[in-house]
């Protein structure tokens, strides 16, 4: 993924420190929703699929299963 094409300032994202703090506050349901979304996108044929798959595996390893 080419980070040069991302202009986070114009996209309205919070600074990294604030974002990391906010991510820690995801509910378990939100984390599972995000994981399902990432897994769906990772299955698509796109230049981002491998990055998305990596993030999906990372999140899956950090949250308890839905069972």
Buried (B, 14 or more C-beta within 10 A) or exposed (E): EEEEEEEEEEEEEEEEEEEEEEEEEBEEEEBBEBBEEBBEBBEEEEEEEEBBBEBBBEBBEEBEEEE
